Structures are given as structure tokens and as C-alpha cells.
Amino acid sequence: MSQTSIMVYSEMGLLKLSLVVLLCSVFSLLSFIALCDASELTVKFLKTPQAFSNLSSTTFVFEVLVDGSRACTNCNITCKLDDGSGSIIASECENGTVLCEGLQDGNHKFEVCPNGSQGVGCSSYNWTVDTVQRQISLPQLISQMLRMFL
């Protein structure tokens, strides 16, 4: 190989390396600006069921806040009930009021995700439904209390 061809290849390699360094620098700068400029989205639950509920339906009311204070006006909000197995109406989610009906006895989870966060930035609420009514008569209650003290 002649010395001229070695110089050409060397210059081409340096040119490619310079281009890669420049592109990486620009990408890093743009990523840094995007991360620093991003606003934090939070979900504030305004109405939830009690932690232990005897009702098979409930209503959630929530709002999505930008930086903890301003209502988010252009957020894409998704909601899930019981990791997607529960039934809710998607349009209600966008309005911030969701009715959950036909809940079975057991543990439930309602999740709100602003801008399709898919778990990151999502907020959830857990509660238990128990619709079985327990009945105890006064004589049974007195008998149980006496057994505790005797």
C-alpha cells in the first residue's frame, strides 16, 4: 500500500469518528434538554372507595396535575381495573370520573396512567370488596363476650 492511500484511509477514519462524536454530542444534548424540560405528572385521587367495602360498585374521581398544581389539559390518560381484567369505560377515564361495577368479592386495584406511562408515573388504589353480610344475634354476642372473660 502506498503512503498516499494510507493517508486517505486515515483521514476517512478520522472523518467518520468525528461525525460519530458530533452525533453523540447532539443526541446527548437533546436528551438532556428534554429531561430537564419535562414536567412531572401526578395523579390526585379525589374520591375512592373505603379500604374495605361491602359494595359491588364504586366511583373513582381523580385529576392529573402538572408539577403538582396545574390541571393537565392535554394529557392522554389510561385507566385499568384489576390489571386490565376489570370492566371500565375508557371515555370516563379521560374525564376523571370512572364507575366500576360488578365487582366480585376480593382484592381490587384501580390504576391511572397519564400519557400512557405503562407503570412509570402511574398511580393506583387498592381496596377489598366483601359483600357477604355477617349476622350475629344479641344472645350470640353476649355468649361470645362471656367466653372471653370466663
C-alpha positions as CSV (number, residue, x, y, z in Angstrom):
1,M,0.0,0.0,0.0
2,S,1.3,3.4,-0.9
3,Q,1.7,6.2,1.7
4,T,-1.0,8.2,-0.1
5,S,-3.6,5.6,0.2
6,I,-2.8,5.1,4.0
7,M,-3.3,8.9,4.4
8,V,-6.7,8.8,2.6
9,Y,-7.9,5.9,4.7
10,S,-6.6,7.6,7.9
11,E,-8.4,10.8,7.0
12,M,-11.6,8.9,6.2
13,G,-11.5,7.1,9.6
14,L,-11.0,10.4,11.4
15,L,-13.9,11.9,9.5
16,K,-16.2,9.1,10.5
17,L,-15.0,9.2,14.1
18,S,-15.6,13.0,14.2
19,L,-19.1,12.5,12.7
20,V,-19.9,9.9,15.3
21,V,-18.7,12.1,18.2
22,L,-20.7,15.0,16.9
23,L,-23.9,13.0,16.5
24,C,-23.5,11.5,20.0
25,S,-22.9,15.0,21.5
26,V,-26.0,16.4,19.8
27,F,-28.1,13.4,20.9
28,S,-26.9,13.8,24.5
29,L,-27.6,17.5,24.5
30,L,-31.1,17.0,23.1
31,S,-31.8,14.2,25.6
32,F,-30.6,16.4,28.5
33,I,-32.8,19.3,27.4
34,A,-35.9,17.0,27.0
35,L,-35.3,15.5,30.5
36,C,-34.8,18.9,32.2
37,D,-37.8,20.4,30.5
38,A,-40.2,17.6,31.2
39,S,-42.9,18.4,33.7
40,E,-43.8,16.0,36.4
41,L,-47.3,14.5,36.2
42,T,-49.0,13.3,39.3
43,V,-52.4,11.7,39.9
44,K,-54.6,13.0,42.8
45,F,-57.5,10.8,43.8
46,L,-60.4,12.9,44.9
47,K,-62.9,10.1,45.6
48,T,-62.2,6.4,46.3
49,P,-63.9,3.6,48.0
50,Q,-63.1,2.7,51.6
51,A,-60.2,0.3,52.0
52,F,-62.8,-2.4,53.0
53,S,-66.1,-2.0,51.1
54,N,-69.3,-4.0,51.1
55,L,-70.4,-2.5,47.8
56,S,-70.0,-4.3,44.4
57,S,-69.7,-0.9,42.6
58,T,-67.7,2.2,43.3
59,T,-66.8,5.5,41.6
60,F,-63.3,7.0,41.4
61,V,-62.8,10.7,40.8
62,F,-59.3,11.9,40.1
63,E,-57.3,14.7,38.4
64,V,-53.9,14.7,36.7
65,L,-51.7,17.6,37.8
66,V,-48.6,19.1,36.1
67,D,-45.9,19.8,38.6
68,G,-48.3,19.1,41.5
69,S,-50.5,22.1,41.0
70,R,-51.9,22.8,37.5
71,A,-54.5,20.6,35.8
72,C,-53.1,18.8,32.8
73,T,-55.3,19.8,29.8
74,N,-53.6,17.8,27.1
75,C,-52.8,14.5,28.9
76,N,-53.7,11.1,27.4
77,I,-55.0,9.2,30.4
78,T,-55.5,5.5,30.6
79,C,-57.1,3.6,33.4
80,K,-57.1,-0.1,34.3
81,L,-59.1,-2.1,36.8
82,D,-57.6,-5.3,38.2
83,D,-54.6,-5.2,35.7
84,G,-56.9,-4.9,32.7
85,S,-59.3,-7.8,33.6
86,G,-61.9,-5.4,35.1
87,S,-64.5,-3.5,33.1
88,I,-64.4,0.2,32.8
89,I,-65.3,2.7,30.1
90,A,-62.3,4.4,28.6
91,S,-64.0,7.8,27.9
92,E,-64.8,8.1,31.6
93,C,-61.1,7.8,32.3
94,E,-60.4,10.9,30.2
95,N,-63.0,12.9,32.2
96,G,-61.5,11.9,35.5
97,T,-64.6,10.1,36.8
98,V,-64.8,6.3,36.5
99,L,-67.6,4.0,37.5
100,C,-66.6,0.4,38.4
101,E,-69.5,-2.0,38.5
102,G,-70.0,-5.8,39.0
103,L,-67.0,-6.1,41.4
104,Q,-66.6,-9.6,42.8
105,D,-65.6,-10.2,46.4
106,G,-61.8,-9.9,46.9
107,N,-58.9,-7.5,46.3
108,H,-59.1,-4.9,43.6
109,K,-56.7,-2.4,42.0
110,F,-57.6,0.7,40.1
111,E,-54.7,2.3,38.1
112,V,-54.4,5.7,36.4
113,C,-51.6,6.3,33.9
114,P,-51.1,9.8,32.4
115,N,-49.7,9.8,28.9
116,G,-49.6,6.0,28.6
117,S,-46.9,5.7,31.2
118,Q,-47.2,1.9,31.4
119,G,-46.4,1.7,35.0
120,V,-43.9,4.5,35.2
121,G,-45.7,7.5,36.7
122,C,-48.9,5.6,37.2
123,S,-50.9,5.9,40.5
124,S,-53.0,3.1,41.9
125,Y,-55.5,2.5,44.6
126,N,-56.1,-0.9,46.2
127,W,-59.2,-2.0,48.1
128,T,-61.1,-5.1,49.2
129,V,-64.8,-5.9,48.4
130,D,-66.7,-8.1,50.8
131,T,-70.4,-8.2,50.1
132,V,-71.2,-11.2,52.4
133,Q,-73.3,-9.9,55.3
134,R,-72.4,-11.2,58.6
135,Q,-75.3,-11.6,61.1
136,I,-74.9,-12.1,64.7
137,S,-77.7,-12.1,67.2
138,L,-77.6,-10.5,70.6
139,P,-77.6,-13.8,72.5
140,Q,-74.6,-15.0,70.4
141,L,-72.8,-11.7,71.1
142,I,-73.3,-12.0,74.8
143,S,-72.3,-15.6,74.8
144,Q,-69.1,-14.8,72.9
145,M,-68.3,-11.9,75.3
146,L,-68.8,-14.1,78.3
147,R,-66.5,-16.8,76.9
148,M,-63.7,-14.2,76.5
149,F,-63.9,-13.1,80.2
150,L,-64.5,-16.5,81.8
